[in-house]
Amino acid sequence: MVKNNPLVSIIIPLKKCNDYVEENIKALLTSSYANFEIIVVPDSAEKKTFPKTIIIPTGNVGPAVKRDKGAEIAKGEILAFIDDDAYASKDWLKNAVDLFDKENISAVCGPGVTPPTDSILQKVSGAFSASLFGGGPYTYRFIPQPARFVDDYPSMNFLIRKTDFWSVAGFDTKYWPGEDTKLCHDLTKTRKKKILYHPSVLVYHHRRAIFLQHLLQNGRYGLHRGYFARILPKTSLRISYFIPSFLVISFLLLPAFFFLQKQLFLLDLFLISFYFVLAAVSAVLSLFQEKHIGVALLLFPTIVATHLFYGVKFLQGFFLTRKLKQ
């Protein structure tokens, strides 16, 4: 168990200070939990200063290196990782600290919800991830859902005991993205520790606007997941991660089936058509959640484009990638 009112070290990696990180720090300073320090880890020294905040320049290195650098100087018993383009709910730290009530709970995490101030193009990206057809069985990462134990979670909202963090040598700096997948794998499969997801450990996470930035981000996710499906099968070799690649393969096989086997062509065409129907239904259903016709109209092409791009990058990661580079 953690001691009462432990010091929490909040670590924020980024390239340089920006409007998002100022919003992030402002929200942290209004937290209902007061015993924390903030460690901002940019490339270069910053002129700006913030209360309760240490700024540690690292040079042009990847996020995993920055997080490890922050953890090295952290004084807290608990390390709290949050992205620069996210900001915490008022009770984020209080709720998270209360969950470290057993020794076998090594880490705590929670949803990253799309902020209400995001643009329509950002909200479409958020709606994709939060929809069952877009996010699949991982929608709990984007909208609050019942508490559960998980074995893989992104570091945009991740708190961990410092002793457990260093017991697995921190983030593996060879990987980006995917350093959080490796950390969680080592915690849960090697050290047999538990990671608890809880909906009350909530942050707001700004989305990448469609189409280009959204697709590039999800392409990186596909590449890293495909790579880890091969090298870390215990947490990444799951059918849900392969489904977008099946869609890509279905599209690629359609012309061949047309010329070689008409029955297979008709079956493949039916499956692709059924996929489009489900994507359209998902877009319509988003109206009830987003209450914005523009989001619903843009969600359909976003679903299709994201699945295809993710699927291609997953196949690349699974079959071709030999090393994930920073």
N, C-alpha and C positions, 0 to 999 in steps of 0.2 A: 504493500500500500504506500501511497505517497503521503508525506507529512501534510498537516493542515496548512493551507494557504501557501503552497510551494511557489517559488519564483519560476515564471515561465519566460523563456527566451523566444521571442518571435523573430523569425528569420525571413527576410524578403530579398530574393535575388532579382536583379534587373540590370539592364544595360546602362541606363542613366535615369535620374529622377525625372518624373513626369507628372501630369495631372492625376493620373490614376493612383500613383503611389501616395500622393498627397491626400487624396480622398481616403485611401487605405489607412494611413497613419491617423488622420483626423477621426475616423471611426474607432480605431483602437484606443485613442485617448479618451473616449467617452464610455469605455467598457465598464461593465458592472463589477469586473474583477480587476483589482488595482495592482497586484504584485506581479509586474511584468517588465521586461526590457525589450526594446525593439532594435534589431540589428539589420541595417540596410546594406546590401552588398552590391554596389555598382562597379562598372569598369574603372572609372576614374574618380578622383576626389570631387566632392560636391561643395558648392558655396552655401547651399541651403542647410539650415539646421532645424531639428525638430525636438520637442520635449521627449525625454526618456529614450532617446534614439542615439545609437552609435552607427556611424557610417564608415565602412571598411572597404576601400577600393581594392580590387583584385586584379586589374588588367583584363584584357579581352579573353576570358575563359568561359566555359560552359556553365549552365545552371547547377549541375551536380557539384562542380568544384566550388562554386559560390556558396552553396548550402553547406558543404563540408567546412569551408573557411569560417562561415558564421557559427557553426556548431563548435569549432575549436576554441573560440573566445567566449562562447555563451557561459553565463554563470548559473543559468537556471537548471532545475532538476528535470523540467520538461521542455522539450524543443517543439515549437509550433511553427510549421512551415505554411506559408500562404503566398500566393502569387502577387506580383505588384499590381496586376489589373483586377484584383479582388478586394473586397472589404468585408469586415466581420460584422455580424449582428451583435447587438449590445451584450448579450449573455453568452457569446461564443466561448470565451475562456472559462467562465464560471461553470457552464454546463459540461465542458470537456474535462476540466479538472475533477469534477465530481464523479466522473466515470472511471477514473483510475483507482478503483476501489479494491482490486485484486492483483496479486503479483503476476498472474499469467496474462493480464491485459497489458500488452506492450505498447499499443498505440490506439488512438481514437481518431475517427474521421467523420465527416458529415457532408451534406450536399452543398454544391455550388450553384445557387439559383441565379437565373438571369435577372439583372437589376431592372426595375421599372423604367429607369431613365435611358436604357439602351435604345438605339435607333431601330427602325423597322427591319433593316437588313441584319442587324445583330440579333433581334428577337427571332427572326426566321432560323438563324443558326441555333439559338437556344431551343426553339420549338422542335427542331430536328432531333436534338439530343434527348429531349424530355419525352418524345413520343415513343410508344412501344415499337412502332415500325422503324423508327430511326435509331433509337438508343438500345433497342432490344431488351435483354434482361438487366441492363446496366443503367436504367433510367433513374435509379435511386441516387446516382451520383449528381443528378441535375435537379431533382425535385425531392422534397422530404418524403420518405417512406419508412415503414417500420424498422426498428433496430434489428441488426443482424451482425454476425461475424463474417468478415471478408478476408480474402487472402491476396488481394491486389487492389490498390487504390492510388489515384493520382495525388501528387504532392501539393496541389493547389489548396488543400485543406486537410492537413495531416499533422497530428500531434503525437509525440513519442517520448518515452522516458529516455533521458540522455544515456543512461547506462546501457540500455538495450540498443540504442542507435550505434554506439561505439562497439558493442559486442559483435556486430556484423560488419565492422569497419566503415560505417556510414554509407553514403551513396557511392556506388561504383562509378567513378568518373570516366570510365571508358564509354559509357552509354549516354546518349541523348537523341531522341527521347527514350524513355524506358528505364532510367535510373531508379525511378520509384517502383517499377515492376520488380527489378532485381532486389531492391531493399525489402519489399514485402515478401518476396519468395524466400529470402534468407531468414527473415524473422519467423515466418509461419512453417516453412518446410524443414529448415535446418535447425533453428532454435526452438521450434514447437511453441512459439508464442502466439497470442491472439490479438487480432486487430478488430476493434469494435466500431461499427458504423452506427451513428445515432442521429436522428433527424434534428435534434436540438442543437447539434454542433454545426450551425449554419453560417455560411458566408454567401455573399453575392459576388458572382464572377462574370465580368464583362465578356461578351462573346466576340469572336472574329466575324466581321461582316461577310455576308455572301457577296459574290461567289468566290473570288480568288483566294482571299485570306482564309476563309472557312475551309476550302478544298485543300489548300496547302497544309493546314494544321491537321485535318483528318487524314491526309495522305501520309504525314509523318507518323500518326497513330497506327495506320495500317502497316507501314514498313516495319515499325518496331514490334508490332504484335506478331507479324509473320515471322520475324527473326526469332522472337522469344518462343513462339510455338514450336520451333525446332530445337532450341537449346535449353528451354525451361518448360518442358511439357506439363509439369505438375500444375502450373497455374495458367498457362497460355494455350495449351493444346485442347481447345474446346470448340465444339461444333458451331457455336454462335459466332465466333470470330471468322469462320470460314464462309459463312453464308453469302456475304457480298461477292466473294470470289466465285461462288457457284453461279451467281448472276452474270458475271463477266464471261465465264466459260459458256454459259447458255447462249449469250449473244454471239460469241465467236463460232460456236458450232452450228448456228442456225443456217448459214449459207451452205455449209457442207451437207447437212441433213437434207436440204432442199433438193440437191442434186443426187444424193446417194441413197437416201432412205426417207420416203415420204411420210411413213408412220411416225418415225422419230422426229421429223420436221414438225408435224402437226402437234405432237406431244410437247416439244420444246416451245413452239409458238403459244400453245395453251398456257404453259407455265409462265412464260414471259408476260402474256396478257393478264394472267391472274395477279402477277406481281404489280403491274401497273394499276390494276383495280384496287389492290390493297394500299398502294401509295396514295391514290386519289382519295380513298376513304379516310386514311390517316390525315390528309390535308383538310378534309371537311370537318373531321372531329376536332381538329385544332381550333376551330372557331369557338367551340365551347370553352376552351381554356384561355386562348389568347384574346378572343373577342375582337379580332381585327381581320377584315376581309383580305387586306394586303398580305398579311402573314400567311393566311391559308392559300392564297393564289401562288405565292412564291415557294411554299413548302413542297409542293409536288415536284417541281424540277430540282429543288435542292436535295430531296431524298434520292432521286434517281442519280443525279450527278455525283453525290457523295458516296453512294454505295458502289458505283462503278469505279470511281477513283480510288477509294479505299481498297476495293477488291483487287485492283491491279497492283497497288503498292504492297498489299499483303502477300500476293504471289511473288512479287519481287523479293520481299523480305524472307519468305519461307524457302524459296528455291535458289536465289542468286546472291543475297547479301551474306558476306562473310565477316563484316565488321561494321558496327554502327559508329559513325563518326560524329564528333561534336559539330 
